[in-house]
Amino acid sequence: MSLTDRDRKHLWHPYTQHKTAAPPVAIVRGQGALLWDESGKQYIDAIASWWVNPFGHSNRFIADAIYKQLTSLEHVLFGGFTHEPAVLLAEKLIEILPRNQQKLFFSDNGSTAVEVALKASLQYFHNQNQKRTTVIAFEDAFHGDTFAAMAASGISFFTQAFQGMLIDVVRIPVPVPGREQDSKAALREAIQNHDCAAFIFEPLVLGAAGMVMYEPQILDELIAICKESHVLTIADEVMTGFGKTGKTFACDYLARQPDMMCLSKALTGGTIPMAITTFTQQIFDGFYSDDINKALFHGHTFTANPTGCAAALAAISLWQQPGMQENVSRINMQHRNFLDTIKTHPRVATTRLIGVICAIEIKTDNHESYYGNLRNKLYDFFIQNGVILRPVGNIVYILPPYVITNEQLATIYATVAKALDQVS
Ligand SMILES: *Cc1c(COP(=O)(O)O)cnc(C)c1O
């Protein structure tokens, strides 16, 4: 029996309607930007396995760091204990994070990193006996699938079954070009009419919304408005972190810095699940007290897992290696050339580009839903042609590992171009 057949007996997959979904592809091996399935078919991982893998699959350098850590200290509880990999990782991150970030809190995934930031925001004001219980978020945001993260997410597909059970969130328009003033006005109105604790945003690129992009200047203005009213700001860099936008963090494009940042996905180079929420000293001090009740009562069993820390340290040193950031510029150039060739294709509505992320919006008659018909046909076409791409509705985006070769990129582009001609 194939792995795919055995999978069907007991496994429940994410975001999957098992009655109608095609059977999953069983991957047995990965190397660089390539994956192979159990029948030996090769695929190019054009989305870095949900945006986690910048340095290639089965990366030897990270694997060695993990093995070394596993054979000296695989795990120890972080309540009342510490260890060198956590200390080294904190020191390393403080060097590369925006200067105002001073304190790091570990968890396991992007949703928990967001959960921690939101809980900390709400408790920060609670600790000062201020009633601030509303969170501001963008309309099409995605911040994860745990309850507070889900509340902050605007894509109804993911949250519709849980309406009425979520924390209070006010949504404002994404400040895409042309909507900057609407977004600013809505933010001002939200702050005026609600007791707002925090504004959470995906800086410069909304990933799950279909790589929707906006400019750093307007985000600076939104942050400034929040600062005037002491509304805390949370940059969810779970997707954008570690080079995706061309700089280490999307916030590096900003003049004003957020109070909190959420990191995960590429943090460990796509190897071990780990996340970090980072804070300014001021937020940390809001919990610093003789009163035990003012502590942040949040934690996870595998908090600051030493093996995960070792993987993250290795991943960050790969990011800092000569040549790696040049890879990002190289991919950006290749993307730009490709977009230039297809911009005028009759089926292309718009294109977007930042760092290693490019997106192509395909013209449709009716509003294509997240998991609509065209989307499924495109997905199947790409898989058949050995390219892993997961369109969001009518938006096809590419976000490859940084180690992808120009030849592999050319194959992805040719496959997308062919889909534009053949799939409708
Ligand atoms: C993926 C993602 C999350 C959720 O991360 P998980 O590890 O899937 O829980 C949160 N925020 C953003 C911006 C993401 O892209």
The ligand as an SDF file (V2000), in Angstrom:
LIG
                    3D

 15 15  0  0  0  0  0  0  0  0999 V2000
    1.4680   31.5420    9.1740 C   0  0  0  0  0  0  0  0  0  0  0  0
    1.1740   32.8080    9.8940 C   0  0  0  0  0  0  0  0  0  0  0  0
    0.7190   32.7950   11.2210 C   0  0  0  0  0  0  0  0  0  0  0  0
    0.3850   31.5240   11.9600 C   0  0  0  0  0  0  0  0  0  0  0  0
    1.5050   30.7350   12.1310 O   0  0  0  0  0  0  0  0  0  0  0  0
    1.3050   29.1790   12.4950 P   0  0  0  0  0  0  0  0  0  0  0  0
    2.6880   28.6890   12.7390 O   0  0  0  0  0  0  0  0  0  0  0  0
    0.6540   28.5610   11.3030 O   0  0  0  0  0  0  0  0  0  0  0  0
    0.4390   29.1040   13.7040 O   0  0  0  0  0  0  0  0  0  0  0  0
    0.5360   34.0060   11.8530 C   0  0  0  0  0  0  0  0  0  0  0  0
    0.7710   35.1610   11.2240 N   0  0  0  0  0  0  0  0  0  0  0  0
    1.2170   35.2200    9.9530 C   0  0  0  0  0  0  0  0  0  0  0  0
    1.4760   36.5380    9.3130 C   0  0  0  0  0  0  0  0  0  0  0  0
    1.4130   34.0370    9.2390 C   0  0  0  0  0  0  0  0  0  0  0  0
    1.8250   34.0880    7.9700 O   0  0  0  0  0  0  0  0  0  0  0  0
  1  2  1  0
  2  3  1  0
  2 14  2  0
  3  4  1  0
  3 10  2  0
  4  5  1  0
  5  6  1  0
  6  7  2  0
  6  8  1  0
  6  9  1  0
 10 11  1  0
 11 12  2  0
 12 13  1  0
 12 14  1  0
 14 15  1  0
M  END
$$$$
